[in-house]
Amino acid sequence: MKLEQQIQKSILEYLAVKRIWCRRMNTGAVLATHNGKSRMVRYGSPGMADILCSVHPEYTGYPTFLWLEIKAPNGRQSEAQHEFEDEVLAEGHKYFIVYSIEDVEKALQSL
């Protein structure tokens, strides 16, 4: 398992223990065949963050959408990820680049 995947798995487990609703957001494409016809099926949006959380008002006083972009220690955002960040921030959501559970804890404390 890649380091980024290990970090992501530990963060998802941490959020489950904290009872914070979250979903892993997959992006990509797959070639699908149905009735002899093939087509490319795309899912997610380019640059979409790895995890979406709905943080309960007990943490913030109001419902908050929290996007987490998981990175390995030397990971960097792509241009598409920067654009996605700008898009969700403009909608009033929160967005954090995180490298560890400690970063997630800091993000939750900052809400």
Jmol script that loads the backbone (N, CA, C; Angstrom):
load data "model"
ATOM      1  N   MET A   1       0.851  -1.178   0.000  1.00  0.00           N
ATOM      2  CA  MET A   1       0.000   0.000   0.000  1.00  0.00           C
ATOM      3  C   MET A   1       0.899   1.244   0.000  1.00  0.00           C
ATOM      4  N   LYS A   2       0.539   2.225  -0.823  1.00  0.00           N
ATOM      5  CA  LYS A   2       1.295   3.466  -0.892  1.00  0.00           C
ATOM      6  C   LYS A   2       1.117   4.268   0.395  1.00  0.00           C
ATOM      7  N   LEU A   3       2.107   5.099   0.703  1.00  0.00           N
ATOM      8  CA  LEU A   3       2.056   5.893   1.928  1.00  0.00           C
ATOM      9  C   LEU A   3       0.813   6.772   1.985  1.00  0.00           C
ATOM     10  N   GLU A   4       0.466   7.420   0.876  1.00  0.00           N
ATOM     11  CA  GLU A   4      -0.718   8.275   0.863  1.00  0.00           C
ATOM     12  C   GLU A   4      -1.979   7.469   1.170  1.00  0.00           C
ATOM     13  N   GLN A   5      -2.058   6.251   0.652  1.00  0.00           N
ATOM     14  CA  GLN A   5      -3.212   5.391   0.938  1.00  0.00           C
ATOM     15  C   GLN A   5      -3.253   5.001   2.416  1.00  0.00           C
ATOM     16  N   GLN A   6      -2.095   4.763   3.011  1.00  0.00           N
ATOM     17  CA  GLN A   6      -2.036   4.429   4.439  1.00  0.00           C
ATOM     18  C   GLN A   6      -2.500   5.606   5.288  1.00  0.00           C
ATOM     19  N   ILE A   7      -2.051   6.800   4.927  1.00  0.00           N
ATOM     20  CA  ILE A   7      -2.459   8.007   5.652  1.00  0.00           C
ATOM     21  C   ILE A   7      -3.966   8.190   5.527  1.00  0.00           C
ATOM     22  N   GLN A   8      -4.474   8.022   4.309  1.00  0.00           N
ATOM     23  CA  GLN A   8      -5.912   8.170   4.067  1.00  0.00           C
ATOM     24  C   GLN A   8      -6.719   7.170   4.889  1.00  0.00           C
ATOM     25  N   LYS A   9      -6.276   5.933   4.923  1.00  0.00           N
ATOM     26  CA  LYS A   9      -6.983   4.896   5.694  1.00  0.00           C
ATOM     27  C   LYS A   9      -7.009   5.257   7.177  1.00  0.00           C
ATOM     28  N   SER A  10      -5.883   5.712   7.713  1.00  0.00           N
ATOM     29  CA  SER A  10      -5.841   6.064   9.133  1.00  0.00           C
ATOM     30  C   SER A  10      -6.733   7.270   9.423  1.00  0.00           C
ATOM     31  N   ILE A  11      -6.790   8.232   8.509  1.00  0.00           N
ATOM     32  CA  ILE A  11      -7.651   9.400   8.699  1.00  0.00           C
ATOM     33  C   ILE A  11      -9.122   8.998   8.655  1.00  0.00           C
ATOM     34  N   LEU A  12      -9.497   8.131   7.730  1.00  0.00           N
ATOM     35  CA  LEU A  12     -10.889   7.671   7.677  1.00  0.00           C
ATOM     36  C   LEU A  12     -11.265   6.923   8.962  1.00  0.00           C
ATOM     37  N   GLU A  13     -10.351   6.118   9.485  1.00  0.00           N
ATOM     38  CA  GLU A  13     -10.606   5.409  10.748  1.00  0.00           C
ATOM     39  C   GLU A  13     -10.742   6.404  11.902  1.00  0.00           C
ATOM     40  N   TYR A  14      -9.890   7.405  11.932  1.00  0.00           N
ATOM     41  CA  TYR A  14      -9.945   8.434  12.969  1.00  0.00           C
ATOM     42  C   TYR A  14     -11.293   9.165  12.937  1.00  0.00           C
ATOM     43  N   LEU A  15     -11.717   9.567  11.741  1.00  0.00           N
ATOM     44  CA  LEU A  15     -12.993  10.277  11.607  1.00  0.00           C
ATOM     45  C   LEU A  15     -14.163   9.397  12.037  1.00  0.00           C
ATOM     46  N   ALA A  16     -14.087   8.099  11.757  1.00  0.00           N
ATOM     47  CA  ALA A  16     -15.137   7.176  12.189  1.00  0.00           C
ATOM     48  C   ALA A  16     -15.197   7.106  13.712  1.00  0.00           C
ATOM     49  N   VAL A  17     -14.047   7.044  14.361  1.00  0.00           N
ATOM     50  CA  VAL A  17     -14.004   7.018  15.827  1.00  0.00           C
ATOM     51  C   VAL A  17     -14.579   8.306  16.401  1.00  0.00           C
ATOM     52  N   LYS A  18     -14.307   9.442  15.747  1.00  0.00           N
ATOM     53  CA  LYS A  18     -14.829  10.735  16.196  1.00  0.00           C
ATOM     54  C   LYS A  18     -16.302  10.918  15.828  1.00  0.00           C
ATOM     55  N   ARG A  19     -16.859   9.944  15.110  1.00  0.00           N
ATOM     56  CA  ARG A  19     -18.255   9.960  14.678  1.00  0.00           C
ATOM     57  C   ARG A  19     -18.561  11.168  13.782  1.00  0.00           C
ATOM     58  N   ILE A  20     -17.606  11.445  12.889  1.00  0.00           N
ATOM     59  CA  ILE A  20     -17.778  12.500  11.893  1.00  0.00           C
ATOM     60  C   ILE A  20     -18.102  11.827  10.573  1.00  0.00           C
ATOM     61  N   TRP A  21     -19.267  12.151  10.013  1.00  0.00           N
ATOM     62  CA  TRP A  21     -19.684  11.554   8.745  1.00  0.00           C
ATOM     63  C   TRP A  21     -18.709  11.981   7.656  1.00  0.00           C
ATOM     64  N   CYS A  22     -18.218  10.994   6.908  1.00  0.00           N
ATOM     65  CA  CYS A  22     -17.302  11.323   5.812  1.00  0.00           C
ATOM     66  C   CYS A  22     -17.397  10.250   4.728  1.00  0.00           C
ATOM     67  N   ARG A  23     -16.951  10.634   3.541  1.00  0.00           N
ATOM     68  CA  ARG A  23     -16.929   9.723   2.402  1.00  0.00           C
ATOM     69  C   ARG A  23     -15.649   9.938   1.614  1.00  0.00           C
ATOM     70  N   ARG A  24     -15.083   8.849   1.165  1.00  0.00           N
ATOM     71  CA  ARG A  24     -13.937   8.881   0.262  1.00  0.00           C
ATOM     72  C   ARG A  24     -14.466   9.252  -1.107  1.00  0.00           C
ATOM     73  N   MET A  25     -13.886  10.260  -1.726  1.00  0.00           N
ATOM     74  CA  MET A  25     -14.350  10.747  -3.021  1.00  0.00           C
ATOM     75  C   MET A  25     -13.393  10.262  -4.106  1.00  0.00           C
ATOM     76  N   ASN A  26     -13.824   9.284  -4.866  1.00  0.00           N
ATOM     77  CA  ASN A  26     -12.994   8.758  -5.948  1.00  0.00           C
ATOM     78  C   ASN A  26     -13.208   9.563  -7.227  1.00  0.00           C
ATOM     79  N   THR A  27     -12.160   9.691  -8.003  1.00  0.00           N
ATOM     80  CA  THR A  27     -12.249  10.329  -9.312  1.00  0.00           C
ATOM     81  C   THR A  27     -11.537   9.455 -10.324  1.00  0.00           C
ATOM     82  N   GLY A  28     -11.931   9.571 -11.559  1.00  0.00           N
ATOM     83  CA  GLY A  28     -11.254   8.800 -12.606  1.00  0.00           C
ATOM     84  C   GLY A  28     -12.204   8.445 -13.729  1.00  0.00           C
ATOM     85  N   ALA A  29     -11.842   7.384 -14.428  1.00  0.00           N
ATOM     86  CA  ALA A  29     -12.642   6.926 -15.560  1.00  0.00           C
ATOM     87  C   ALA A  29     -12.443   5.425 -15.726  1.00  0.00           C
ATOM     88  N   VAL A  30     -13.431   4.796 -16.338  1.00  0.00           N
ATOM     89  CA  VAL A  30     -13.360   3.368 -16.610  1.00  0.00           C
ATOM     90  C   VAL A  30     -14.035   3.110 -17.956  1.00  0.00           C
ATOM     91  N   LEU A  31     -13.504   2.165 -18.697  1.00  0.00           N
ATOM     92  CA  LEU A  31     -14.119   1.763 -19.950  1.00  0.00           C
ATOM     93  C   LEU A  31     -15.167   0.703 -19.641  1.00  0.00           C
ATOM     94  N   ALA A  32     -16.415   0.994 -19.972  1.00  0.00           N
ATOM     95  CA  ALA A  32     -17.523   0.088 -19.675  1.00  0.00           C
ATOM     96  C   ALA A  32     -18.128  -0.424 -20.972  1.00  0.00           C
ATOM     97  N   THR A  33     -18.537  -1.683 -20.943  1.00  0.00           N
ATOM     98  CA  THR A  33     -19.186  -2.283 -22.102  1.00  0.00           C
ATOM     99  C   THR A  33     -20.557  -2.792 -21.676  1.00  0.00           C
ATOM    100  N   HIS A  34     -21.577  -2.444 -22.495  1.00  0.00           N
ATOM    101  CA  HIS A  34     -22.945  -2.888 -22.237  1.00  0.00           C
ATOM    102  C   HIS A  34     -23.605  -3.151 -23.584  1.00  0.00           C
ATOM    103  N   ASN A  35     -24.205  -4.322 -23.720  1.00  0.00           N
ATOM    104  CA  ASN A  35     -24.864  -4.717 -24.971  1.00  0.00           C
ATOM    105  C   ASN A  35     -23.944  -4.544 -26.185  1.00  0.00           C
ATOM    106  N   GLY A  36     -22.674  -4.873 -25.998  1.00  0.00           N
ATOM    107  CA  GLY A  36     -21.723  -4.823 -27.096  1.00  0.00           C
ATOM    108  C   GLY A  36     -21.182  -3.448 -27.422  1.00  0.00           C
ATOM    109  N   LYS A  37     -21.619  -2.432 -26.703  1.00  0.00           N
ATOM    110  CA  LYS A  37     -21.123  -1.078 -26.944  1.00  0.00           C
ATOM    111  C   LYS A  37     -20.219  -0.655 -25.792  1.00  0.00           C
ATOM    112  N   SER A  38     -19.092  -0.062 -26.147  1.00  0.00           N
ATOM    113  CA  SER A  38     -18.153   0.429 -25.137  1.00  0.00           C
ATOM    114  C   SER A  38     -18.229   1.940 -25.046  1.00  0.00           C
ATOM    115  N   ARG A  39     -18.038   2.419 -23.833  1.00  0.00           N
ATOM    116  CA  ARG A  39     -17.972   3.862 -23.646  1.00  0.00           C
ATOM    117  C   ARG A  39     -17.150   4.157 -22.392  1.00  0.00           C
ATOM    118  N   MET A  40     -16.606   5.351 -22.363  1.00  0.00           N
ATOM    119  CA  MET A  40     -15.840   5.801 -21.215  1.00  0.00           C
ATOM    120  C   MET A  40     -16.786   6.432 -20.212  1.00  0.00           C
ATOM    121  N   VAL A  41     -16.720   5.974 -18.969  1.00  0.00           N
ATOM    122  CA  VAL A  41     -17.548   6.513 -17.897  1.00  0.00           C
ATOM    123  C   VAL A  41     -16.615   7.243 -16.925  1.00  0.00           C
ATOM    124  N   ARG A  42     -16.864   8.511 -16.747  1.00  0.00           N
ATOM    125  CA  ARG A  42     -16.059   9.317 -15.827  1.00  0.00           C
ATOM    126  C   ARG A  42     -16.834   9.524 -14.525  1.00  0.00           C
ATOM    127  N   TYR A  43     -16.109   9.573 -13.429  1.00  0.00           N
ATOM    128  CA  TYR A  43     -16.747   9.821 -12.136  1.00  0.00           C
ATOM    129  C   TYR A  43     -15.893  10.792 -11.333  1.00  0.00           C
ATOM    130  N   GLY A  44     -16.562  11.566 -10.486  1.00  0.00           N
ATOM    131  CA  GLY A  44     -15.870  12.609  -9.739  1.00  0.00           C
ATOM    132  C   GLY A  44     -15.535  13.782 -10.645  1.00  0.00           C
ATOM    133  N   SER A  45     -14.834  14.746 -10.095  1.00  0.00           N
ATOM    134  CA  SER A  45     -14.396  15.925 -10.840  1.00  0.00           C
ATOM    135  C   SER A  45     -12.885  16.011 -10.767  1.00  0.00           C
ATOM    136  N   PRO A  46     -12.240  16.495 -11.825  1.00  0.00           N
ATOM    137  CA  PRO A  46     -10.785  16.641 -11.764  1.00  0.00           C
ATOM    138  C   PRO A  46     -10.376  17.516 -10.572  1.00  0.00           C
ATOM    139  N   GLY A  47      -9.424  17.040  -9.802  1.00  0.00           N
ATOM    140  CA  GLY A  47      -8.925  17.802  -8.664  1.00  0.00           C
ATOM    141  C   GLY A  47      -9.727  17.673  -7.390  1.00  0.00           C
ATOM    142  N   MET A  48     -10.826  16.907  -7.425  1.00  0.00           N
ATOM    143  CA  MET A  48     -11.669  16.756  -6.244  1.00  0.00           C
ATOM    144  C   MET A  48     -10.845  16.231  -5.068  1.00  0.00           C
ATOM    145  N   ALA A  49     -11.104  16.781  -3.887  1.00  0.00           N
ATOM    146  CA  ALA A  49     -10.399  16.352  -2.680  1.00  0.00           C
ATOM    147  C   ALA A  49     -10.717  14.892  -2.367  1.00  0.00           C
ATOM    148  N   ASP A  50      -9.861  14.269  -1.574  1.00  0.00           N
ATOM    149  CA  ASP A  50      -9.961  12.842  -1.277  1.00  0.00           C
ATOM    150  C   ASP A  50     -11.128  12.477  -0.362  1.00  0.00           C
ATOM    151  N   ILE A  51     -11.427  13.343   0.602  1.00  0.00           N
ATOM    152  CA  ILE A  51     -12.449  13.029   1.604  1.00  0.00           C
ATOM    153  C   ILE A  51     -13.374  14.234   1.781  1.00  0.00           C
ATOM    154  N   LEU A  52     -14.668  13.967   1.834  1.00  0.00           N
ATOM    155  CA  LEU A  52     -15.676  14.976   2.152  1.00  0.00           C
ATOM    156  C   LEU A  52     -16.287  14.620   3.502  1.00  0.00           C
ATOM    157  N   CYS A  53     -16.335  15.590   4.409  1.00  0.00           N
ATOM    158  CA  CYS A  53     -16.942  15.390   5.728  1.00  0.00           C
ATOM    159  C   CYS A  53     -18.074  16.393   5.916  1.00  0.00           C
ATOM    160  N   SER A  54     -19.081  15.966   6.638  1.00  0.00           N
ATOM    161  CA  SER A  54     -20.126  16.871   7.094  1.00  0.00           C
ATOM    162  C   SER A  54     -19.958  16.949   8.607  1.00  0.00           C
ATOM    163  N   VAL A  55     -19.453  18.081   9.056  1.00  0.00           N
ATOM    164  CA  VAL A  55     -19.135  18.228  10.471  1.00  0.00           C
ATOM    165  C   VAL A  55     -20.364  18.722  11.212  1.00  0.00           C
ATOM    166  N   HIS A  56     -20.738  17.993  12.234  1.00  0.00           N
ATOM    167  CA  HIS A  56     -21.942  18.258  13.018  1.00  0.00           C
ATOM    168  C   HIS A  56     -21.830  19.595  13.754  1.00  0.00           C
ATOM    169  N   PRO A  57     -22.951  20.267  13.944  1.00  0.00           N
ATOM    170  CA  PRO A  57     -22.934  21.555  14.640  1.00  0.00           C
ATOM    171  C   PRO A  57     -22.320  21.524  16.041  1.00  0.00           C
ATOM    172  N   GLU A  58     -22.243  20.364  16.690  1.00  0.00           N
ATOM    173  CA  GLU A  58     -21.634  20.327  18.026  1.00  0.00           C
ATOM    174  C   GLU A  58     -20.174  20.767  17.976  1.00  0.00           C
ATOM    175  N   TYR A  59     -19.549  20.627  16.814  1.00  0.00           N
ATOM    176  CA  TYR A  59     -18.163  21.075  16.660  1.00  0.00           C
ATOM    177  C   TYR A  59     -18.081  22.556  16.308  1.00  0.00           C
ATOM    178  N   THR A  60     -19.021  23.030  15.489  1.00  0.00           N
ATOM    179  CA  THR A  60     -18.891  24.363  14.910  1.00  0.00           C
ATOM    180  C   THR A  60     -20.030  25.316  15.258  1.00  0.00           C
ATOM    181  N   GLY A  61     -21.145  24.798  15.731  1.00  0.00           N
ATOM    182  CA  GLY A  61     -22.321  25.631  15.958  1.00  0.00           C
ATOM    183  C   GLY A  61     -23.237  25.668  14.752  1.00  0.00           C
ATOM    184  N   TYR A  62     -22.771  25.165  13.630  1.00  0.00           N
ATOM    185  CA  TYR A  62     -23.554  25.094  12.393  1.00  0.00           C
ATOM    186  C   TYR A  62     -22.960  23.976  11.529  1.00  0.00           C
ATOM    187  N   PRO A  63     -23.763  23.380  10.642  1.00  0.00           N
ATOM    188  CA  PRO A  63     -23.234  22.305   9.787  1.00  0.00           C
ATOM    189  C   PRO A  63     -22.137  22.851   8.879  1.00  0.00           C
ATOM    190  N   THR A  64     -21.073  22.094   8.731  1.00  0.00           N
ATOM    191  CA  THR A  64     -19.931  22.531   7.934  1.00  0.00           C
ATOM    192  C   THR A  64     -19.477  21.420   7.002  1.00  0.00           C
ATOM    193  N   PHE A  65     -19.279  21.766   5.727  1.00  0.00           N
ATOM    194  CA  PHE A  65     -18.681  20.825   4.788  1.00  0.00           C
ATOM    195  C   PHE A  65     -17.175  21.008   4.836  1.00  0.00           C
ATOM    196  N   LEU A  66     -16.477  19.914   5.015  1.00  0.00           N
ATOM    197  CA  LEU A  66     -15.028  19.930   5.166  1.00  0.00           C
ATOM    198  C   LEU A  66     -14.415  18.989   4.132  1.00  0.00           C
ATOM    199  N   TRP A  67     -13.575  19.531   3.265  1.00  0.00           N
ATOM    200  CA  TRP A  67     -12.884  18.745   2.249  1.00  0.00           C
ATOM    201  C   TRP A  67     -11.445  18.534   2.696  1.00  0.00           C
ATOM    202  N   LEU A  68     -10.977  17.296   2.624  1.00  0.00           N
ATOM    203  CA  LEU A  68      -9.610  16.969   3.009  1.00  0.00           C
ATOM    204  C   LEU A  68      -8.848  16.411   1.814  1.00  0.00           C
ATOM    205  N   GLU A  69      -7.767  17.058   1.455  1.00  0.00           N
ATOM    206  CA  GLU A  69      -6.867  16.563   0.412  1.00  0.00           C
ATOM    207  C   GLU A  69      -5.695  15.903   1.129  1.00  0.00           C
ATOM    208  N   ILE A  70      -5.563  14.598   0.949  1.00  0.00           N
ATOM    209  CA  ILE A  70      -4.525  13.827   1.630  1.00  0.00           C
ATOM    210  C   ILE A  70      -3.250  13.856   0.798  1.00  0.00           C
ATOM    211  N   LYS A  71      -2.139  14.108   1.470  1.00  0.00           N
ATOM    212  CA  LYS A  71      -0.850  14.121   0.790  1.00  0.00           C
ATOM    213  C   LYS A  71       0.181  13.334   1.592  1.00  0.00           C
ATOM    214  N   ALA A  72       1.073  12.663   0.880  1.00  0.00           N
ATOM    215  CA  ALA A  72       2.250  12.055   1.492  1.00  0.00           C
ATOM    216  C   ALA A  72       3.181  13.204   1.885  1.00  0.00           C
ATOM    217  N   PRO A  73       4.203  12.957   2.712  1.00  0.00           N
ATOM    218  CA  PRO A  73       5.044  14.047   3.227  1.00  0.00           C
ATOM    219  C   PRO A  73       5.555  15.040   2.181  1.00  0.00           C
ATOM    220  N   ASN A  74       5.917  14.607   1.006  1.00  0.00           N
ATOM    221  CA  ASN A  74       6.434  15.529  -0.010  1.00  0.00           C
ATOM    222  C   ASN A  74       5.415  15.839  -1.099  1.00  0.00           C
ATOM    223  N   GLY A  75       4.152  15.485  -0.859  1.00  0.00           N
ATOM    224  CA  GLY A  75       3.110  15.684  -1.864  1.00  0.00           C
ATOM    225  C   GLY A  75       2.771  17.146  -2.071  1.00  0.00           C
ATOM    226  N   ARG A  76       2.360  17.465  -3.291  1.00  0.00           N
ATOM    227  CA  ARG A  76       1.984  18.836  -3.646  1.00  0.00           C
ATOM    228  C   ARG A  76       0.671  18.812  -4.407  1.00  0.00           C
ATOM    229  N   GLN A  77      -0.065  19.902  -4.305  1.00  0.00           N
ATOM    230  CA  GLN A  77      -1.329  20.042  -5.026  1.00  0.00           C
ATOM    231  C   GLN A  77      -1.078  20.213  -6.521  1.00  0.00           C
ATOM    232  N   SER A  78      -1.949  19.587  -7.306  1.00  0.00           N
ATOM    233  CA  SER A  78      -1.927  19.813  -8.751  1.00  0.00           C
ATOM    234  C   SER A  78      -2.701  21.103  -9.048  1.00  0.00           C
ATOM    235  N   GLU A  79      -2.609  21.584 -10.268  1.00  0.00           N
ATOM    236  CA  GLU A  79      -3.363  22.774 -10.668  1.00  0.00           C
ATOM    237  C   GLU A  79      -4.868  22.509 -10.535  1.00  0.00           C
ATOM    238  N   ALA A  80      -5.315  21.317 -10.935  1.00  0.00           N
ATOM    239  CA  ALA A  80      -6.739  20.973 -10.822  1.00  0.00           C
ATOM    240  C   ALA A  80      -7.179  20.979  -9.358  1.00  0.00           C
ATOM    241  N   GLN A  81      -6.307  20.542  -8.459  1.00  0.00           N
ATOM    242  CA  GLN A  81      -6.639  20.554  -7.027  1.00  0.00           C
ATOM    243  C   GLN A  81      -6.732  21.981  -6.495  1.00  0.00           C
ATOM    244  N   HIS A  82      -5.848  22.856  -6.951  1.00  0.00           N
ATOM    245  CA  HIS A  82      -5.939  24.283  -6.574  1.00  0.00           C
ATOM    246  C   HIS A  82      -7.273  24.856  -7.036  1.00  0.00           C
ATOM    247  N   GLU A  83      -7.664  24.552  -8.257  1.00  0.00           N
ATOM    248  CA  GLU A  83      -8.930  25.063  -8.796  1.00  0.00           C
ATOM    249  C   GLU A  83     -10.122  24.531  -7.999  1.00  0.00           C
ATOM    250  N   PHE A  84     -10.079  23.241  -7.643  1.00  0.00           N
ATOM    251  CA  PHE A  84     -11.159  22.659  -6.843  1.00  0.00           C
ATOM    252  C   PHE A  84     -11.225  23.342  -5.478  1.00  0.00           C
ATOM    253  N   GLU A  85     -10.076  23.566  -4.857  1.00  0.00           N
ATOM    254  CA  GLU A  85     -10.030  24.260  -3.569  1.00  0.00           C
ATOM    255  C   GLU A  85     -10.699  25.630  -3.673  1.00  0.00           C
ATOM    256  N   ASP A  86     -10.336  26.397  -4.695  1.00  0.00           N
ATOM    257  CA  ASP A  86     -10.934  27.728  -4.888  1.00  0.00           C
ATOM    258  C   ASP A  86     -12.447  27.628  -5.050  1.00  0.00           C
ATOM    259  N   GLU A  87     -12.889  26.624  -5.796  1.00  0.00           N
ATOM    260  CA  GLU A  87     -14.323  26.434  -6.054  1.00  0.00           C
ATOM    261  C   GLU A  87     -15.092  26.171  -4.763  1.00  0.00           C
ATOM    262  N   VAL A  88     -14.613  25.248  -3.919  1.00  0.00           N
ATOM    263  CA  VAL A  88     -15.364  24.908  -2.708  1.00  0.00           C
ATOM    264  C   VAL A  88     -15.257  26.005  -1.653  1.00  0.00           C
ATOM    265  N   LEU A  89     -14.122  26.704  -1.604  1.00  0.00           N
ATOM    266  CA  LEU A  89     -14.007  27.826  -0.667  1.00  0.00           C
ATOM    267  C   LEU A  89     -14.995  28.930  -1.036  1.00  0.00           C
ATOM    268  N   ALA A  90     -15.182  29.162  -2.333  1.00  0.00           N
ATOM    269  CA  ALA A  90     -16.136  30.168  -2.795  1.00  0.00           C
ATOM    270  C   ALA A  90     -17.571  29.804  -2.405  1.00  0.00           C
ATOM    271  N   GLU A  91     -17.833  28.520  -2.207  1.00  0.00           N
ATOM    272  CA  GLU A  91     -19.167  28.052  -1.798  1.00  0.00           C
ATOM    273  C   GLU A  91     -19.336  28.051  -0.283  1.00  0.00           C
ATOM    274  N   GLY A  92     -18.297  28.484   0.449  1.00  0.00           N
ATOM    275  CA  GLY A  92     -18.388  28.541   1.901  1.00  0.00           C
ATOM    276  C   GLY A  92     -17.969  27.265   2.606  1.00  0.00           C
ATOM    277  N   HIS A  93     -17.421  26.311   1.856  1.00  0.00           N
ATOM    278  CA  HIS A  93     -16.932  25.077   2.469  1.00  0.00           C
ATOM    279  C   HIS A  93     -15.538  25.316   3.035  1.00  0.00           C
ATOM    280  N   LYS A  94     -15.047  24.369   3.812  1.00  0.00           N
ATOM    281  CA  LYS A  94     -13.687  24.401   4.349  1.00  0.00           C
ATOM    282  C   LYS A  94     -12.846  23.391   3.574  1.00  0.00           C
ATOM    283  N   TYR A  95     -11.561  23.688   3.411  1.00  0.00           N
ATOM    284  CA  TYR A  95     -10.668  22.827   2.624  1.00  0.00           C
ATOM    285  C   TYR A  95      -9.309  22.825   3.305  1.00  0.00           C
ATOM    286  N   PHE A  96      -8.769  21.631   3.512  1.00  0.00           N
ATOM    287  CA  PHE A  96      -7.459  21.507   4.138  1.00  0.00           C
ATOM    288  C   PHE A  96      -6.632  20.459   3.409  1.00  0.00           C
ATOM    289  N   ILE A  97      -5.370  20.746   3.261  1.00  0.00           N
ATOM    290  CA  ILE A  97      -4.399  19.746   2.818  1.00  0.00           C
ATOM    291  C   ILE A  97      -3.841  19.134   4.088  1.00  0.00           C
ATOM    292  N   VAL A  98      -3.933  17.824   4.205  1.00  0.00           N
ATOM    293  CA  VAL A  98      -3.492  17.154   5.433  1.00  0.00           C
ATOM    294  C   VAL A  98      -2.502  16.043   5.117  1.00  0.00           C
ATOM    295  N   TYR A  99      -1.558  15.888   6.025  1.00  0.00           N
ATOM    296  CA  TYR A  99      -0.496  14.898   5.885  1.00  0.00           C
ATOM    297  C   TYR A  99      -0.563  13.838   6.984  1.00  0.00           C
ATOM    298  N   SER A 100      -1.477  14.050   7.965  1.00  0.00           N
ATOM    299  CA  SER A 100      -1.528  13.156   9.126  1.00  0.00           C
ATOM    300  C   SER A 100      -2.835  13.361   9.888  1.00  0.00           C
ATOM    301  N   ILE A 101      -3.072  12.478  10.839  1.00  0.00           N
ATOM    302  CA  ILE A 101      -4.219  12.626  11.736  1.00  0.00           C
ATOM    303  C   ILE A 101      -4.087  13.925  12.530  1.00  0.00           C
ATOM    304  N   GLU A 102      -2.874  14.269  12.918  1.00  0.00           N
ATOM    305  CA  GLU A 102      -2.653  15.513  13.668  1.00  0.00           C
ATOM    306  C   GLU A 102      -3.114  16.723  12.866  1.00  0.00           C
ATOM    307  N   ASP A 103      -2.876  16.704  11.564  1.00  0.00           N
ATOM    308  CA  ASP A 103      -3.353  17.800  10.712  1.00  0.00           C
ATOM    309  C   ASP A 103      -4.876  17.859  10.684  1.00  0.00           C
ATOM    310  N   VAL A 104      -5.518  16.701  10.683  1.00  0.00           N
ATOM    311  CA  VAL A 104      -6.984  16.659  10.711  1.00  0.00           C
ATOM    312  C   VAL A 104      -7.494  17.226  12.040  1.00  0.00           C
ATOM    313  N   GLU A 105      -6.839  16.859  13.132  1.00  0.00           N
ATOM    314  CA  GLU A 105      -7.227  17.394  14.446  1.00  0.00           C
ATOM    315  C   GLU A 105      -7.114  18.921  14.445  1.00  0.00           C
ATOM    316  N   LYS A 106      -6.031  19.465  13.901  1.00  0.00           N
ATOM    317  CA  LYS A 106      -5.849  20.911  13.821  1.00  0.00           C
ATOM    318  C   LYS A 106      -6.944  21.550  12.963  1.00  0.00           C
ATOM    319  N   ALA A 107      -7.284  20.888  11.853  1.00  0.00           N
ATOM    320  CA  ALA A 107      -8.328  21.406  10.976  1.00  0.00           C
ATOM    321  C   ALA A 107      -9.664  21.471  11.724  1.00  0.00           C
ATOM    322  N   LEU A 108     -10.011  20.413  12.449  1.00  0.00           N
ATOM    323  CA  LEU A 108     -11.263  20.394  13.192  1.00  0.00           C
ATOM    324  C   LEU A 108     -11.268  21.461  14.284  1.00  0.00           C
ATOM    325  N   GLN A 109     -10.139  21.681  14.935  1.00  0.00           N
ATOM    326  CA  GLN A 109     -10.053  22.702  15.987  1.00  0.00           C
ATOM    327  C   GLN A 109     -10.211  24.107  15.433  1.00  0.00           C
ATOM    328  N   SER A 110      -9.843  24.276  14.159  1.00  0.00           N
ATOM    329  CA  SER A 110      -9.904  25.613  13.557  1.00  0.00           C
ATOM    330  C   SER A 110     -11.294  25.997  13.066  1.00  0.00           C
ATOM    331  N   LEU A 111     -12.230  25.040  13.065  1.00  0.00           N
ATOM    332  CA  LEU A 111     -13.572  25.327  12.557  1.00  0.00           C
ATOM    333  C   LEU A 111     -14.355  26.226  13.490  1.00  0.00           C
TER     334      LEU A 111
END
end "model"
wireframe off; spacefill off
backbone 0.3
color backbone group
